[in-house]
Amino acid sequence: MADNKNLEDKVASPHETEDPAVSEQSTATAATTQVTQGTTGMLPAQHWLEAAEENNEVGNPGDDDADSAVEDTASSTASISSSIIDYRTINGRRYHSETSSNTQYWAANDERQNESLDIIHHLLTLSLGGKLFLAPLDKKTVGRVLDIGTGTGIWAIDFADENPQAEVIGTDISPIQPSWVPPNLKFEIEDFTQAWTFPPKSFDYVHMRYLYGSVPDWHALFREAYRVCRPGGWVESFEASPMIYSDDGTVGDTSALAEWGKFFLEGGKKLGRTFTPLDDDLQEKGMEEAGFVDMQVRKQKVPIGGWAADKKLREIGRFSQLSLDSDLEGYVLYMANLLLGWGRDEVTVYCAQFRREMRSGNYHPYYNQRVVWARKPDIS
Ligand SMILES: C[S@@+](CC[C@H](N)C(=O)[O-])C[C@H]1O[C@@H](n2cnc3c(N)ncnc32)[C@H](O)[C@@H]1O
């Protein structure tokens, strides 16, 4: 079992830079084709086909079940205008409608993707020691709470359940939230890239999680959070990096695991919505520029798979593997299509190789995540 000493989490001072990520990975795994595609520096579909051939898996790419991912596009939420539920279907997966706003969102919004988001919620809560937030909220008095980009609303539902005195609002561009929710919670359709519709100083706490790849201007995002936050209120941002590393060289340069992050890094550049809020310290810079104070930062390495020596990290790793395993295609398909023009077949072959590596036990992958929270000054 691998040493996990580097996976300990820590609370860092606001401007402390992140541990240098693993810079050199030496092991080349399942790699035959070294030619990269276009200007992206990414490996072509042929590379993954050859990797599959080495594993005698052409035509039977692992136990991938992408076919089951084809979803009906008919799901709807009452009271939402039809343009918002006019979803797009790309390669058999359902995506947010672009007719309702100019927003391009990179992940599917169908049942399969939503299940994966709910597994991620469990994993993220575990990684915070069972907590839903790290800001020092006074649970007896916290009143109005806003969760932007709420997704399936699972965080907002749990928060509303745990804090029945709070009044919680979750916003998203996709109406994928359930209708049976705690009485102190409501969901609204709102595009967070536009001016928020809420009045100034109207929330005690603004929460945002996993918005990487969706935000064209992180400074503008935190300016809006500052505006709607009451003096003395808190903002909290929980983000991750899509790059997958290992500290022991097991995640080699040409592995499917190492390639994963490049889809998002390159795709984010193309979309104008970066996937590197961690590398660029955008959470810290955005909060500071907006005027928030008393900033705290927690940086963590999250294992993928049950390889860590520590029991808690092993459990976290199993859930991170499950969250990826449950819908690799729903995360990567849009980017692979956008960047490399890949269709479903190429994506299926690549994802099969990713699953093979992830499940083999021969790799010790992890990714980085970061929670940043800060307070609006009492007088502002
Ligand atoms: C990766 S999910 C995270 C969901 C949720 N915050 C969580 O942690 O479970 C990102 C969410 O942001 C939403 N989103 C993307 N762009 C948005 C925008 N411009 N305005 C509002 N929501 C947006 C997506 O629809 C998606 O539900």
The ligand as an ORCA input file, in Angstrom:
! r2SCAN-3c Opt
* xyz 0 1
  C     -20.240     20.657    -11.455
  S     -21.865     21.221    -11.126
  C     -21.786     21.525     -9.380
  C     -23.128     21.496     -8.713
  C     -23.155     21.824     -7.228
  N     -22.587     23.125     -6.946
  C     -22.468     20.756     -6.413
  O     -21.362     21.000     -5.931
  O     -23.051     19.674     -6.262
  C     -21.875     22.854    -11.797
  C     -23.271     23.441    -11.886
  O     -23.140     24.809    -12.291
  C     -24.224     25.085    -13.162
  N     -23.875     26.237    -13.982
  C     -22.956     26.306    -14.981
  N     -22.928     27.542    -15.508
  C     -23.867     28.270    -14.833
  C     -24.315     29.623    -14.919
  N     -23.791     30.471    -15.812
  N     -25.281     30.045    -14.065
  C     -25.827     29.190    -13.154
  N     -25.435     27.889    -13.030
  C     -24.475     27.445    -13.861
  C     -24.410     23.827    -13.970
  O     -25.703     23.777    -14.565
  C     -24.176     22.762    -12.905
  O     -25.384     22.377    -12.306
*
